Amino acid sequence: MNALTSLLRRPPIGWWDLVDILVVSILIYEVFKLIRGTRAVQMALGGGVLVALFYGSRWAHLETTHWLIRNMFVYLVFAVIVLFQSDIRRALAHLGRAPFFRYLAKTEAAEDTIEELAMAAGMLSAQRIGGIIAIERLIGLRSYIEGGIPLDAVLSYDLIVSIFQRTSPLHDGAVIVQEDRVASAACFLPLTINPRLAKELGSRHRAAIGLTEENDSVAIVVSEETGAISVAVDGQIERGLTPDSLRARLRTLILQRRASLGGQVQPA
């Protein structure tokens, strides 16, 4: 009865209490997401058993058991750090990719993305390997991403060149880039039906133009026949670019566009 009376006499819950509960709930949810499907799940269950034994032994006055578990906790912290250093590293990296931190580092990440794309296009051009790379901007490309092979890999020129090798099972189709990650490969894009295009433009160029007619994405095309680099944007195609001119053009299309948006939030 006294416990019920003290519970009813608790101060009312305010806004900051709700915020506190929300933050803790999000943290617990993220921890569960990180350990799902890993060996940390079994260790978490074991830790839960130890916590239950700790409070159970104190409640039941099992002094020896309580003393043993209490002293074990001191060494358990160091054991967890040693055993799960890779998982802890992965958790901190996941935290660093949170939307807030991604926004702070967006300009630097965009510069790295542009550099990797320019290098990849230059290497594909030198080897006369055809390829098409679509870069997502404000309007999402989720429908095209889901139609391809999902990768969600860190963008690098090695990865792009490997995908478009003729012996690769992913070379047929487009690669879609979201910020600094390769979202999907082997994606099929809509072909333009513009009758005024030059006859020598192949299916890759027409797919790049068709995609940019429907949204604000940027598409990089490397011709398999000539090795020429082109950029499609807003349904128009610019041909005969070099890796350096491509780099400069991407800076205009990506970095300056973000700067002109001010502080507007961009959807993923």
C-alpha positions in Angstrom: 0.0 0.0 0.0 2.8 2.4 0.8 4.5 1.6 -2.5 1.3 2.4 -4.3 0.9 5.7 -2.4 4.5 6.8 -3.1 4.0 6.0 -6.8 0.8 8.1 -7.0 2.6 11.0 -5.3 5.4 11.2 -7.9 5.7 14.5 -9.7 4.0 14.9 -13.1 5.9 14.0 -16.2 7.2 17.0 -18.1 8.4 17.6 -21.7 12.1 17.0 -20.7 11.1 13.7 -19.1 9.5 12.6 -22.4 12.6 13.8 -24.3 14.8 11.8 -21.9 12.7 8.6 -22.4 12.8 9.1 -26.2 16.6 9.4 -26.3 17.0 6.3 -24.1 14.6 4.4 -26.3 16.4 5.3 -29.5 19.8 4.3 -28.0 18.4 0.9 -26.9 16.8 0.4 -30.3 20.1 1.2 -32.1 22.1 -1.1 -29.8 19.6 -3.9 -30.6 20.0 -3.2 -34.3 23.8 -3.4 -34.1 24.0 -6.6 -32.2 21.2 -8.4 -34.2 22.6 -11.5 -35.9 26.0 -11.3 -34.3 27.7 -13.2 -31.5 27.0 -10.2 -29.2 23.4 -11.4 -28.8 24.5 -14.5 -26.9 26.9 -12.4 -24.7 24.1 -9.9 -24.1 21.8 -12.8 -22.9 24.7 -14.0 -20.7 25.1 -10.5 -19.3 21.4 -10.3 -18.6 21.6 -13.6 -16.6 24.5 -12.2 -14.5 22.5 -9.0 -13.8 19.5 -11.1 -12.7 21.8 -13.2 -10.5 23.3 -10.1 -9.0 20.0 -8.6 -7.9 18.5 -12.1 -7.1 21.4 -13.0 -4.8 21.1 -9.6 -3.0 17.4 -10.1 -2.5 17.8 -13.7 -1.3 20.8 -12.8 0.9 23.2 -15.2 -1.0 26.3 -13.4 0.2 28.9 -15.6 -1.5 27.1 -15.5 -4.9 26.6 -11.7 -4.5 30.2 -11.1 -3.6 31.4 -13.2 -6.5 29.3 -11.5 -9.1 30.0 -8.1 -7.7 33.8 -8.6 -8.1 33.4 -10.2 -11.5 31.8 -7.1 -12.9 35.1 -5.2 -12.5 36.9 -7.6 -14.9 33.9 -8.1 -17.1 34.2 -4.5 -18.6 37.7 -5.2 -19.8 36.7 -8.6 -21.1 33.9 -7.0 -23.2 36.3 -4.4 -24.6 38.8 -7.0 -25.7 36.3 -9.5 -27.0 34.1 -7.1 -28.9 36.6 -4.5 -30.1 35.5 -5.0 -33.7 31.8 -4.7 -32.8 32.5 -1.6 -30.8 34.4 -0.2 -33.8 31.5 -0.9 -36.0 29.1 0.7 -33.6 31.1 3.9 -33.5 31.4 4.0 -37.3 27.6 3.5 -37.5 27.2 6.5 -35.1 29.5 8.6 -37.2 27.3 7.9 -40.2 24.2 9.3 -38.4 22.3 12.0 -40.4 23.6 14.9 -38.2 27.2 14.0 -38.6 26.7 13.3 -42.3 25.4 16.8 -42.8 28.4 18.3 -41.1 30.8 16.4 -43.4 28.7 16.6 -46.5 30.9 19.0 -48.5 34.1 17.0 -47.8 32.3 13.8 -48.7 31.0 15.3 -51.9 34.5 16.3 -52.9 35.7 12.7 -52.3 32.8 11.4 -54.3 33.5 13.6 -57.2 37.2 12.6 -57.2 36.4 8.9 -57.2 33.8 9.3 -60.0 36.2 11.3 -62.2 39.0 8.7 -61.7 36.6 5.9 -62.4 35.4 7.5 -65.6 38.9 8.2 -66.7 40.0 4.6 -66.2 36.9 3.2 -68.0 37.6 5.7 -70.9 41.2 4.6 -71.2 40.2 0.9 -71.3 37.3 1.5 -73.6 34.9 -0.1 -71.2 31.3 1.2 -71.4 29.5 2.3 -68.3 26.7 4.5 -66.9 26.7 6.0 -63.4 23.6 7.8 -62.1 24.1 10.3 -59.2 21.1 11.0 -57.0 20.5 14.6 -56.0 17.2 15.9 -54.5 14.7 13.5 -56.1 15.2 10.0 -54.9 16.0 7.1 -57.2 14.6 4.4 -55.0 12.4 2.7 -57.7 15.5 2.2 -59.9 17.7 1.1 -57.0 15.2 -1.6 -56.0 15.1 -2.8 -59.6 18.9 -3.5 -59.5 21.3 -5.5 -57.3 21.6 -3.7 -54.0 25.2 -3.1 -52.8 25.2 -0.2 -50.3 29.0 -0.1 -50.5 31.5 2.7 -50.0 32.1 4.5 -53.3 35.6 3.9 -54.8 36.9 4.0 -58.4 38.1 0.4 -58.0 34.6 -0.7 -57.2 33.1 1.2 -60.2 35.7 -0.2 -62.6 35.3 -3.7 -61.3 31.5 -3.5 -61.7 31.8 -2.5 -65.4 34.3 -5.1 -66.4 32.9 -7.2 -69.3 33.3 -10.4 -67.3 31.4 -9.0 -64.3 27.8 -10.2 -63.9 26.8 -6.6 -62.9 28.3 -4.8 -65.9 25.0 -4.7 -67.8 23.0 -1.8 -66.5 23.7 1.4 -64.4 25.3 2.0 -61.1 23.4 4.4 -58.8 25.3 6.5 -56.3 23.8 8.0 -53.2 26.1 10.6 -51.6 29.3 8.6 -50.9 27.9 5.1 -51.4 27.1 2.8 -54.3 23.5 2.0 -53.6 22.9 -0.5 -56.4 24.3 -1.9 -59.7 22.8 -3.5 -62.8 19.9 -1.0 -62.7 17.8 -0.5 -65.8 16.9 3.1 -66.7 14.2 4.4 -68.9 15.2 5.2 -72.5 14.4 8.6 -73.9 12.1 8.9 -76.9 13.4 12.2 -78.0 13.5 12.0 -81.9 16.0 14.8 -82.2 19.0 13.0 -80.7 22.0 12.1 -82.8 21.8 8.7 -84.4 25.2 7.6 -83.1 24.0 7.8 -79.5 23.6 4.3 -78.1 21.4 2.8 -75.4 23.6 4.0 -72.6 23.4 7.6 -73.7 19.6 7.3 -74.3 19.1 5.7 -70.9 21.1 8.6 -69.2 19.1 11.2 -71.0 15.8 9.4 -70.2 16.6 9.2 -66.5 17.5 12.9 -66.3 14.3 13.8 -68.2 12.3 12.4 -65.3 14.3 13.8 -62.3 17.2 16.0 -61.3 19.8 13.3 -61.2 23.2 13.5 -63.0 24.3 10.6 -65.2 27.9 9.9 -66.4 28.3 7.8 -69.5 31.4 6.2 -70.9 31.1 5.0 -74.5 32.3 1.4 -75.1 33.1 2.2 -78.8 35.1 5.4 -78.5 35.8 5.7 -74.7 34.3 9.2 -74.8 32.9 10.6 -71.5 29.6 12.3 -71.4 27.3 13.9 -68.8 23.6 14.0 -68.9 21.5 16.5 -66.9 18.0 17.8 -67.3 17.5 15.8 -70.4 20.5 17.3 -72.1 23.9 15.6 -72.8 27.3 17.1 -72.8 29.8 15.0 -74.8 33.6 14.8 -75.2 34.6 15.5 -71.6 38.0 14.7 -70.1 38.4 13.5 -66.5 39.4 17.0 -65.5 36.5 18.7 -67.2 34.2 16.1 -65.8 35.5 16.8 -62.3 34.9 20.5 -62.8 31.4 19.9 -64.2 30.4 17.6 -61.3 31.6 20.3 -58.8 29.2 22.7 -60.5 26.3 20.3 -60.6 26.7 18.9 -57.0 28.7 21.3 -54.8 27.4 24.6 -56.1 23.8 23.2 -56.2 24.1 22.3 -52.5 25.5 25.8 -51.7 22.6 27.5 -53.6 20.1 25.5 -51.5 21.3 27.2 -48.4 20.4 25.2 -45.3 17.5 23.3 -46.9 17.2 19.7 -45.9 17.6 17.2 -48.7 15.6 14.0 -48.7 17.5 10.7 -48.9 
